[in-house]
Amino acid sequence: MTEATDPAKPWWLNTPYPPLYIPFKLLSEHLAARLIDSRLSPNAITVTWTLLLIAASVALAFEQAGIAFLAVLLSVLLDCLDGDLARGRNQASLSGTFLEQLAHWIGNMALMAGAGASLLLADPRPQNVLLVSALAVVQAVYIAVIRQVRSARRTAASMRERLSGDFWKLLLELESRLAAGPGGKFSEAAGLARAEEALLSLATLSGLTQENMNRVAGWRFLDMGRRVERGVTTCRMMRQLAMDDATVDDLDLLLDLVDSQITYRSRYVVGIAMTPVRDLVMLDPFNPRSVAFQVAALTGHIDGLPTLLNDGMPEEPKRILARVNGVIDAEDAGALDMAKIQALEQMLMSLSNAISDRYFQQGANAAPTKKLGGLG
């Protein structure tokens, strides 16, 4: 372990690893030095410890805690070994990093599934089913969020000279706030506090992007991705919280999630009602959080991008946006049901795919843009 040390601290605090992780790391470095000239592949080690975690999950499901414990210990050692061996051979690669990330996701979800299966096999009451489902969702969401942040940091590292000091500092702080503590866990209250701090960091990063990023072609695609994601997420929240049998609490939560509480209460004095909420969240062109507002912004971006052929025929992104705009312009909030909202969500996802296919072509199907005007 070559990280900088502080002589005032004991050696076990002079590493970036949790205390329980250190013995595995020390043993791993010793094994990697002995295996440096072997034919053993780091990727094969990664696959092996992933299979061990899956085996541990099966053992947990059948209440074989001892076997599961041993399998997890061995997988932790192998998890250290694959990276140490790759670095010792100077074979670190993006494909290896991706494989390890995938392995961590599979392993974590497998252990969660095994623990949940053990609980349900022992006591399959509905509340236990709900508990296991909730834990699985929380685990999946946390893994997705922290990996997205780390991916953003890796991308930022490749273009470090183009980022301001403030932006880089905020990105590193965001990752540290979402990462688990020394023991690998934190309490529910601490988790909520970290989530609030992370939201503040994300809002600050968004503000820096809006204020400081040059409005060239790259910014258009960044903003289009943000608009599509916000529109799709809003549609999904609508389908969960604005059903025909939704309660006032459901609608109130929806307004909180789309950050439209103040707008709603300044516009409607009669309290929360279904039709006004649907109108504000889905169809209002003046609400920056509504789906209609995102679609209008997407339309402006697509109109500013070049076309492949000047034959007067609209390309696929424009055709999809025309259909989306037609639905939003003609729709009445009182008749807006879940099927129509899901259709809008699917059209936005199709729009994302169409933009990717049109402007990010790769391989044999790549075709150059003949008209380059409008990229400014």
Backbone torsions as a table, in degrees:
resi	resn	phi	psi	omega
1	MET	NA	115.9	-169.2
2	THR	-104.4	8.2	-177.9
3	GLU	-64.6	156.4	179.3
4	ALA	-62.8	142.1	-176.7
5	THR	-117.1	159.4	177.0
6	ASP	-113.5	113.0	-176.8
7	PRO	-59.2	-21.8	-178.7
8	ALA	-76.2	-12.7	-177.4
9	LYS	-104.6	150.6	172.8
10	PRO	-64.8	158.6	-171.9
11	TRP	-60.4	-31.5	-176.4
12	TRP	-75.3	-11.0	174.6
13	LEU	-98.8	-3.4	180.0
14	ASN	-94.6	29.4	176.7
15	THR	-131.1	158.3	178.0
16	PRO	-82.7	5.2	-173.6
17	TYR	-100.5	150.9	173.4
18	PRO	-61.3	150.0	-176.5
19	PRO	-54.2	-40.7	-178.8
20	LEU	-69.3	-15.7	-177.6
21	TYR	-86.3	-21.8	-171.7
22	ILE	-61.5	-45.5	179.3
23	PRO	-57.6	-39.2	178.6
24	PHE	-64.9	-40.1	-178.8
25	LYS	-66.4	-42.0	178.6
26	LEU	-63.6	-44.9	178.5
27	LEU	-65.0	-38.1	179.8
28	SER	-62.6	-44.8	179.8
29	GLU	-62.4	-37.9	177.9
30	HIS	-65.5	-44.2	179.0
31	LEU	-66.0	-40.4	-179.2
32	ALA	-61.4	-38.2	178.4
33	ALA	-63.7	-34.3	179.7
34	ARG	-78.4	-27.4	-175.3
35	LEU	-97.1	5.2	-172.6
36	ILE	-59.1	-32.7	-178.2
37	ASP	-99.6	7.1	-179.8
38	SER	-81.6	172.7	178.5
39	ARG	-92.2	6.8	-178.6
40	LEU	-69.3	128.3	-176.6
41	SER	-90.7	136.0	175.1
42	PRO	-57.5	-37.7	179.3
43	ASN	-66.1	-34.7	176.6
44	ALA	-65.0	-36.8	176.7
45	ILE	-65.1	-40.4	178.2
46	THR	-60.2	-46.3	178.5
47	VAL	-61.9	-37.6	-178.3
48	THR	-64.4	-47.1	-178.3
49	TRP	-72.7	-23.4	172.9
50	THR	-66.1	-44.3	177.7
51	LEU	-64.2	-34.7	176.7
52	LEU	-63.7	-39.3	177.7
53	LEU	-67.3	-37.3	176.2
54	ILE	-64.7	-42.0	176.6
55	ALA	-62.6	-38.5	177.5
56	ALA	-62.8	-36.9	179.5
57	SER	-66.6	-38.4	176.7
58	VAL	-65.3	-42.0	177.8
59	ALA	-61.9	-39.8	177.0
60	LEU	-61.9	-42.5	-178.0
61	ALA	-60.2	-32.9	-179.2
62	PHE	-102.5	21.0	172.7
63	GLU	60.1	35.1	173.6
64	GLN	-100.2	72.2	-171.5
65	ALA	-64.0	-37.1	-178.9
66	GLY	-62.6	-46.5	178.6
67	ILE	-62.8	-43.0	179.3
68	ALA	-61.0	-41.5	-179.1
69	PHE	-62.7	-45.9	179.4
70	LEU	-64.2	-39.8	179.7
71	ALA	-64.6	-39.2	178.9
72	VAL	-66.9	-43.1	178.7
73	LEU	-59.5	-45.1	179.8
74	LEU	-65.7	-37.5	179.6
75	SER	-66.8	-35.9	177.1
76	VAL	-63.6	-42.8	178.1
77	LEU	-61.5	-45.6	-179.4
78	LEU	-68.0	-31.6	176.5
79	ASP	-62.0	-39.0	174.7
80	CYS	-69.1	-40.1	-172.5
81	LEU	-66.2	-39.5	-176.4
82	ASP	-62.2	-42.1	179.0
83	GLY	-69.8	-42.5	179.4
84	ASP	-63.0	-39.7	179.7
85	LEU	-67.2	-41.8	179.2
86	ALA	-64.0	-42.7	178.9
87	ARG	-68.4	-37.4	178.5
88	GLY	-63.3	-32.3	178.2
89	ARG	-92.9	0.9	-175.7
90	ASN	59.2	41.1	-178.5
91	GLN	-112.4	14.4	178.9
92	ALA	-60.0	134.6	-175.5
93	SER	-147.3	163.2	177.7
94	LEU	-65.9	-36.7	179.8
95	SER	-65.4	-38.7	177.3
96	GLY	-65.9	-39.9	177.5
97	THR	-63.4	-43.3	178.7
98	PHE	-63.0	-43.0	179.4
99	LEU	-61.1	-41.3	-179.3
100	GLU	-67.4	-39.8	176.9
101	GLN	-61.2	-44.6	177.9
102	LEU	-62.1	-40.6	179.6
103	ALA	-63.7	-41.3	177.9
104	HIS	-61.8	-42.7	-180.0
105	TRP	-63.8	-46.5	179.5
106	ILE	-62.4	-45.3	-178.5
107	GLY	-62.9	-45.3	180.0
108	ASN	-62.5	-45.2	-179.1
109	MET	-68.5	-33.8	178.5
110	ALA	-65.3	-44.1	178.4
111	LEU	-63.5	-39.8	176.7
112	MET	-62.9	-41.9	179.1
113	ALA	-64.7	-41.2	179.7
114	GLY	-64.3	-44.8	178.6
115	ALA	-63.7	-40.5	178.7
116	GLY	-65.9	-40.4	179.0
117	ALA	-64.1	-38.8	178.0
118	SER	-60.6	-43.5	179.3
119	LEU	-65.4	-43.7	-176.8
120	LEU	-70.7	-35.6	177.7
121	LEU	-66.7	-33.5	179.2
122	ALA	-79.3	-34.5	-175.4
123	ASP	-153.8	86.3	-173.7
124	PRO	-82.1	41.4	178.2
125	ARG	-72.7	153.8	-177.3
126	PRO	-56.5	-37.6	-178.8
127	GLN	-66.5	-30.2	176.3
128	ASN	-72.3	-36.4	175.0
129	VAL	-60.8	-43.7	179.1
130	LEU	-64.0	-41.5	179.9
131	LEU	-62.7	-47.4	-179.4
132	VAL	-62.9	-41.4	179.1
133	SER	-62.7	-43.1	179.7
134	ALA	-63.5	-42.4	179.1
135	LEU	-63.4	-39.3	179.2
136	ALA	-64.3	-42.0	179.5
137	VAL	-64.9	-45.2	179.7
138	VAL	-60.5	-43.8	-180.0
139	GLN	-62.4	-45.5	-178.5
140	ALA	-64.4	-42.6	-179.4
141	VAL	-65.6	-43.8	-179.2
142	TYR	-61.8	-45.6	179.9
143	ILE	-60.8	-42.3	-179.0
144	ALA	-63.5	-43.2	-176.8
145	VAL	-66.2	-50.0	-176.4
146	ILE	-65.0	-34.2	179.2
147	ARG	-71.7	-34.6	176.3
148	GLN	-63.9	-41.7	-179.9
149	VAL	-65.7	-43.2	179.7
150	ARG	-66.4	-35.4	176.0
151	SER	-64.2	-40.2	177.6
152	ALA	-63.0	-39.0	179.2
153	ARG	-65.3	-41.9	179.1
154	ARG	-63.5	-40.8	177.8
155	THR	-63.4	-42.8	179.9
156	ALA	-63.9	-34.8	-178.7
157	ALA	-63.4	-30.8	-179.0
158	SER	-74.9	-13.3	179.1
159	MET	-132.0	40.8	-174.3
160	ARG	-55.6	-38.4	-174.8
161	GLU	-69.7	-15.3	-179.4
162	ARG	-94.0	-3.5	-177.3
163	LEU	-105.2	141.7	176.7
164	SER	-72.0	160.9	177.2
165	GLY	-60.6	-37.5	179.5
166	ASP	-64.2	-42.4	-179.1
167	PHE	-63.4	-46.8	-178.2
168	TRP	-63.1	-42.1	-179.8
169	LYS	-62.4	-44.1	180.0
170	LEU	-64.1	-38.8	-179.2
171	LEU	-65.4	-42.3	178.2
172	LEU	-67.2	-38.9	177.6
173	GLU	-64.2	-37.4	179.5
174	LEU	-62.8	-44.0	179.0
175	GLU	-63.2	-43.0	-178.1
176	SER	-66.9	-32.2	179.5
177	ARG	-70.7	-32.5	-178.9
178	LEU	-85.5	-20.4	-178.2
179	ALA	-71.3	148.9	179.3
180	ALA	-70.3	162.2	-178.7
181	GLY	-75.8	-171.5	-176.6
182	PRO	-57.6	-32.8	179.9
183	GLY	-85.9	0.6	179.5
184	GLY	85.5	-0.2	-177.4
185	LYS	-141.9	163.1	168.2
186	PHE	-147.0	160.6	-174.6
187	SER	-72.1	170.1	178.9
188	GLU	-61.8	-43.8	179.6
189	ALA	-63.3	-42.4	178.5
190	ALA	-65.8	-37.5	177.6
191	GLY	-62.6	-42.4	178.0
192	LEU	-64.9	-40.2	179.1
193	ALA	-63.3	-41.5	179.2
194	ARG	-66.2	-37.9	178.4
195	ALA	-62.7	-41.3	177.9
196	GLU	-62.9	-44.0	178.8
197	GLU	-63.7	-38.7	179.4
198	ALA	-64.9	-38.7	177.8
199	LEU	-62.9	-38.6	177.1
200	LEU	-64.0	-41.4	178.3
201	SER	-63.6	-42.6	179.3
202	LEU	-63.2	-40.6	178.4
203	ALA	-63.5	-39.4	178.9
204	THR	-66.5	-43.0	177.4
205	LEU	-61.2	-41.2	178.6
206	SER	-62.5	-41.6	178.7
207	GLY	-64.1	-42.4	177.3
208	LEU	-61.1	-40.1	179.2
209	THR	-63.5	-44.8	-177.9
210	GLN	-66.5	-34.9	-174.8
211	GLU	-85.8	-32.5	-167.0
212	ASN	-112.2	-16.3	-174.6
213	MET	-81.9	134.0	178.5
214	ASN	-64.0	140.0	-177.6
215	ARG	-84.5	65.4	175.9
216	VAL	-107.1	-168.8	-173.6
217	ALA	-59.5	-38.4	-179.6
218	GLY	-60.1	-38.6	179.0
219	TRP	-65.7	-37.8	178.7
220	ARG	-57.7	-46.6	-177.5
221	PHE	-69.6	-35.9	175.4
222	LEU	-61.0	-46.5	-178.4
223	ASP	-70.3	-35.9	177.1
224	MET	-62.4	-41.8	176.8
225	GLY	-60.4	-41.4	179.0
226	ARG	-65.1	-41.2	-178.8
227	ARG	-67.3	-42.9	179.0
228	VAL	-63.2	-45.7	-179.0
229	GLU	-62.1	-42.1	179.2
230	ARG	-66.1	-40.9	179.1
231	GLY	-64.0	-44.1	179.4
232	VAL	-64.4	-44.2	-179.7
233	THR	-63.4	-40.7	178.9
234	THR	-63.6	-41.8	177.5
235	CYS	-61.3	-41.7	-179.7
236	ARG	-66.0	-40.2	177.3
237	MET	-66.7	-36.0	175.7
238	MET	-60.6	-43.3	-178.2
239	ARG	-68.3	-23.9	179.8
240	GLN	-88.7	-32.3	-169.2
241	LEU	-119.5	-6.9	-178.9
242	ALA	-123.6	37.1	175.3
243	MET	-68.5	172.1	-178.6
244	ASP	-61.8	-30.6	-179.7
245	ASP	-100.0	21.4	-178.8
246	ALA	-66.8	144.7	178.1
247	THR	-89.6	170.6	176.0
248	VAL	-60.9	-37.3	178.0
249	ASP	-63.3	-38.9	177.5
250	ASP	-61.5	-46.4	-178.6
251	LEU	-67.3	-36.4	178.3
252	ASP	-64.2	-42.0	177.0
253	LEU	-63.9	-39.8	178.5
254	LEU	-60.0	-45.2	178.9
255	LEU	-62.7	-35.3	176.1
256	ASP	-64.8	-45.5	-175.4
257	LEU	-66.7	-32.5	178.7
258	VAL	-96.5	10.9	173.7
259	ASP	56.0	45.7	-177.3
260	SER	-125.6	17.8	-179.6
261	GLN	-61.3	-49.5	-176.7
262	ILE	-64.4	-43.0	178.9
263	THR	-59.8	-44.4	-178.5
264	TYR	-64.2	-47.4	-174.5
265	ARG	-71.7	-25.2	175.8
266	SER	-78.1	-18.7	-176.3
267	ARG	-100.5	-33.0	-177.3
268	TYR	-123.1	127.0	-177.7
269	VAL	-104.6	1.6	-175.4
270	VAL	-92.9	2.0	-176.9
271	GLY	97.3	-180.0	-174.8
272	ILE	-80.4	128.4	179.0
273	ALA	-138.8	155.0	-172.3
274	MET	-60.7	-55.0	-173.4
275	THR	-62.4	-46.3	177.4
276	PRO	-61.8	-36.9	178.9
277	VAL	-64.4	-46.3	179.0
278	ARG	-61.9	-39.1	179.9
279	ASP	-65.6	-45.7	-177.9
280	LEU	-65.8	-41.5	-173.8
281	VAL	-81.1	-31.9	-175.0
282	MET	-104.1	-42.8	-163.9
283	LEU	-113.2	-10.1	-175.0
284	ASP	-75.1	114.8	-177.6
285	PRO	-75.1	-9.1	-178.2
286	PHE	-102.4	-6.1	177.9
287	ASN	-90.0	115.5	-175.9
288	PRO	-61.2	-13.5	-179.4
289	ARG	-101.5	-2.3	-176.7
290	SER	-79.8	160.2	176.8
291	VAL	-64.8	-38.8	-180.0
292	ALA	-60.6	-39.5	179.1
293	PHE	-64.5	-40.3	179.0
294	GLN	-64.9	-40.5	-179.1
295	VAL	-65.8	-39.5	178.0
296	ALA	-62.9	-41.6	177.8
297	ALA	-65.0	-41.2	177.8
298	LEU	-62.0	-39.4	179.2
299	THR	-61.6	-42.7	178.4
300	GLY	-62.6	-40.7	179.5
301	HIS	-66.7	-45.3	-178.9
302	ILE	-63.6	-38.3	178.1
303	ASP	-64.7	-25.8	-179.4
304	GLY	-87.6	-4.2	-179.8
305	LEU	-95.6	154.1	-177.4
306	PRO	-73.0	157.3	174.0
307	THR	-101.6	156.8	-177.7
308	LEU	-75.2	-40.5	180.0
309	LEU	-131.0	138.9	178.3
310	ASN	-91.0	59.4	-179.0
311	ASP	-106.3	8.7	178.8
312	GLY	79.7	-3.9	-179.7
313	MET	-91.6	130.5	179.4
314	PRO	-69.4	140.7	177.6
315	GLU	-79.8	171.4	-172.9
316	GLU	-56.5	-44.6	177.6
317	PRO	-57.4	-40.7	180.0
318	LYS	-68.7	-36.4	179.4
319	ARG	-65.2	-42.3	179.1
320	ILE	-65.4	-43.8	179.2
321	LEU	-62.7	-34.9	177.7
322	ALA	-62.3	-40.8	178.0
323	ARG	-66.8	-41.7	179.8
324	VAL	-63.6	-45.9	178.8
325	ASN	-61.9	-37.6	178.0
326	GLY	-62.7	-42.9	178.9
327	VAL	-63.7	-46.8	-176.7
328	ILE	-66.9	-41.8	-178.3
329	ASP	-66.9	-35.0	-174.4
330	ALA	-93.8	-11.0	-172.4
331	GLU	-79.6	147.2	174.6
332	ASP	-108.9	133.6	-175.3
333	ALA	-59.2	-33.5	-179.5
334	GLY	-68.2	-24.2	-179.6
335	ALA	-103.4	7.9	-176.9
336	LEU	-81.4	102.9	-178.3
337	ASP	-102.8	179.3	-174.9
338	MET	-66.0	-33.2	180.0
339	ALA	-64.6	-40.2	179.7
340	LYS	-69.4	-38.0	178.5
341	ILE	-65.1	-41.9	178.0
342	GLN	-64.5	-36.9	177.8
343	ALA	-63.6	-40.0	176.8
344	LEU	-63.7	-42.2	178.2
345	GLU	-59.5	-44.7	-179.7
346	GLN	-66.8	-35.3	177.2
347	MET	-66.3	-37.9	177.4
348	LEU	-65.9	-38.3	177.1
349	MET	-67.2	-38.3	175.8
350	SER	-64.6	-36.4	177.1
351	LEU	-61.7	-43.1	178.4
352	SER	-59.0	-44.9	178.7
353	ASN	-64.3	-39.4	-178.8
354	ALA	-66.0	-40.1	177.6
355	ILE	-64.1	-43.0	179.0
356	SER	-62.4	-45.2	-179.1
357	ASP	-65.3	-35.6	-174.8
358	ARG	-79.2	-43.6	-170.6
359	TYR	-106.3	-6.9	179.9
360	PHE	-128.1	48.0	-178.4
361	GLN	-70.3	143.2	-179.4
362	GLN	-137.6	158.8	173.6
363	GLY	72.3	-148.9	-172.6
364	ALA	-68.0	-23.2	-177.2
365	ASN	-89.4	0.7	-178.4
366	ALA	-65.6	138.0	178.7
367	ALA	-136.3	134.6	-177.5
368	PRO	-71.5	150.8	174.4
369	THR	-79.3	127.7	-175.7
370	LYS	-87.7	-27.2	178.2
371	LYS	-113.2	117.7	-172.2
372	LEU	-101.1	-0.3	179.2
373	GLY	-68.5	147.4	176.4
374	GLY	98.6	-0.7	-179.1
375	LEU	-85.8	-0.8	-175.6
376	GLY	-72.0	NA	NA
